[in-house]
Amino acid sequence: MKFWKRIFLSSVGLFFVLYCTSGVILIEKIHLENLNNAINRSIDKYTDLENKLYLNIDYWVGTNFRDYSNVKNWMGIILNGYSTTGRDDDFYVEVYSKSGQLIMSNSELEIKGPRKEIKFASEKEKSFLIRKVDGKRYVFVSSIISLDDQEIKIVTISKIEMIYKSRIRNYQFFVSIGIAMMSLLAICMYWISKKLTVPIVRLSDASMAIRKGDYRRRVVESNGYDEVGILEKNFNQMLDVVNSKVAELEYANEAKQRFIDSLNHEIKTPITSIIGYSDLLLKSKVSEEIRIKALKYINQEAKRLEFLNATLLRLIVFREEADKEEGFEIENCILSALDTLKYKVEQKSICMKTELEESEICGDSKQFEVLIVNILDNAIKASRSGSEIEVKGVVKRGINQYQLKIRDYGIGIPKEEINKIIEPFYMVDKSRARKNNGVGLGLTICHTICEKYNIDMKLQSELGEGTEVTLTFPLEK
């Protein structure tokens, strides 16, 4: 069942239960009060009649009340003489002897069954009984009174049918009002439940579209700050995060595939050359010159494979090796890296400009040196002969960091290639990389070291103008 239907049915059902319960309780309470009032009026009438009998007994001094005919005549005169207790359609009087013999009655009601009000009448208190006669309800009030030492039973009968008819009319009115209110409530709750569930329907439609692959789908956010508005906002933010994660996964998957393809190519190319030249030497008679040339190619490609294997192992070691925390002078680490590449710098007649501030940082000095060597090596490879490379190290004391900038004025990197250069085996200029015996893992190793020791590496480059790499090291606390 849809949510709006549950709201609609729950609201209408709850109203129906509460309305019926409260209505029945109210109507029955009113009926009970009216019935008690009618009974009290009947008892008051009985008391009034009893008082009149005692007031008028003095006028009948000497009358033999043991003669029931005298009692009948006396009672008739009293009943016909007072308009307040005179004969009418709603009040009747019956007189019985103590033994239960009817003396007189102005009632024309045919009462069937045992007369408990006569049998159990008492002199000490007045008793009442409600009985249905000919489809109408009456209240019977009875007691025993003494007249000149003669005890008689008097029963008054009051019609109270109007009390029960009033209850029926109240129920009819209650049902009529209930039907009208239920109809109005049903219309209102239908509109309200539909209105309230519109955002939920939008969320459901959006989630259905997302399940089918439409990750660009968004929910139209309402202007309110209620729970639904917050849910819509959080839902859209969640989709933004999901899209970001999906994009990252797609990029990682593409990078993984490029890694596999590049690794396959890097391995397959030298192996193909080795097999080709070895087959040539084994199956053909070649001159000494060709044999030496083939052996050189085989040796060269084997060394290339060895270098590739060593570089991959180094990358794995850097990723798996536990962090080493030790304090060391960053200036000495940079100078050691420069000394390692001194031969390459002199070979290309590159002017190396250094400006380094002294500072102690925390980490693995050997891995940091590999990081700096790889970046400097790339700068040397990209630089033309006779150009210059700037190395500047500055302590940022306000933010407790050491910033190292390595700037070359070489061939530069196209902007669309910058984000890919840290991928394994990725090379901007493959022909130059082959010439320099590169395999495209240098910056991948650098990226791994930076992630491991929380080093921020930023790269800026312009094609034909050079590249600047900025390394920001956290200083030792």
Phi, psi and omega in degrees: 000137182291155186297320181294328178291321178296319177298314182299307183292322179295316181294312180295317180297316178297317178298319181299314181296312181295319181296312181295316182297310181295322180295314180297316180299316182294313181297317180293326177295315178298317180298317180296320178294316178297320180294317178297320178297318179296320179295317179296322177296320179295318178294322177297319177298319179297316180297319178298317178296316180299317179297321180293324178295316180292328179291328185264358182290336180292333181284351183240034178298134180094351179286136180277101181281355176283342174273110187298336179292324177295319178297320180296314181295316181299316179294322179298318181296316181296318182292324181275347185269346182238120181295331182293329180240020181286172184294132171210178186283351185249356184219128181227155180231137175233139179239130181232153173287170181298332180279351177103011179278131180293126177263310177204158179200136173257014180263141176254013182285137176263099184263120181254157179091176181293145181256087183295329182292335177275315184297318186256020178298145184228149178281335185282329183212160178266134178244154180227159182209134177260127183225146177261121182234123181053040176080005180236152184259140180226153173251128181255123177246132185218153172192177179250133174237156181250127177238108179054050179066011177251120181270129177230156178255125178247133179236124174256144182236120179242135180279126180235022182299329181296333178294316181287325176294325177296320178297319179297317179297322178297318178295321179296317178295318179300317180293318180298312178298320180299317179298316180296316182291321178296321179295315179295318179296320180299318179295314182295315181292329175298314180293316182295314181296322176295318182293318182292328185267002178301313177299323179293322177297319178297318178297320180295316179296319180295316179295325177294318179295321179294321179299330180274359174109000180273083184282354177272353182295138178226159179265137176289116184280136176281166183276351184283164178247025178278186184299321181293317178298319177295320179298317179298317180296314179296325179296314178294320177296321177299318179296322177299317179295317180298315179299319178298315179294321178297317179297320178296318180294320178296317179295318179296322179293318177296319179296321178297317180294321177296323178299314180297315180296317181293317179298319178299319180291318182295327179277319186293321184299307179293325179296319178300316179296317180297314180296317182298310182290325178292321175297321179300316180291326183280324190256349185231152173268111184242163179287166181297324180296314180294323180297316179295320179297318180295318179297323177297317178298316180297317180295318181296314182289327176295317177296325178296318177297320179296318179295318178299315180298316180296320180293318178297318178297321178296319179298317179295318180299316180298323181285323186268337185292138180295148180298137178246120183250111177211147179276137178206161180279119181294329180298317179296324179295318180293316180296323178296320178295319178296322180293326178297324184261013183302321182296316180293323180295314180292326181296326180259008178054045180271136178271115182262112179259120181240142176214098190238133172263146181280140176193152178256130177238171184245133180158201178259110185298326181291317179291324177296324178293320176299319178302309183291322179299315181297319180292317178296321180298317177296322179295320179294316180297325182279343185276149175277160177298134179086359179277188182229157177230131181256132176235115185230125177243125185230139176272123175262087188291329181297326181248009175057052181222158174242125184249125180243124179245130176241115187239126173241163180241047184267215188284339179079177182231134175300144183301323182289348181261348188300316184288349184258349190289344178274356179286145179301136175069005180278128180227129180293308179246095186294325181293320178291325180293318178298319181298325181266014180060034179271153177238000177082026180246357184299306181288335175295317176297318178300315180298319179298315179296319180297317178296322184292322186248019175057045177260129180273121180243121178240142184231125176237136183207148175231131182298125180086353182243342176120183186224143175235123178251128179247121177250126179245113183261136171287134181283158180294134181279000000 
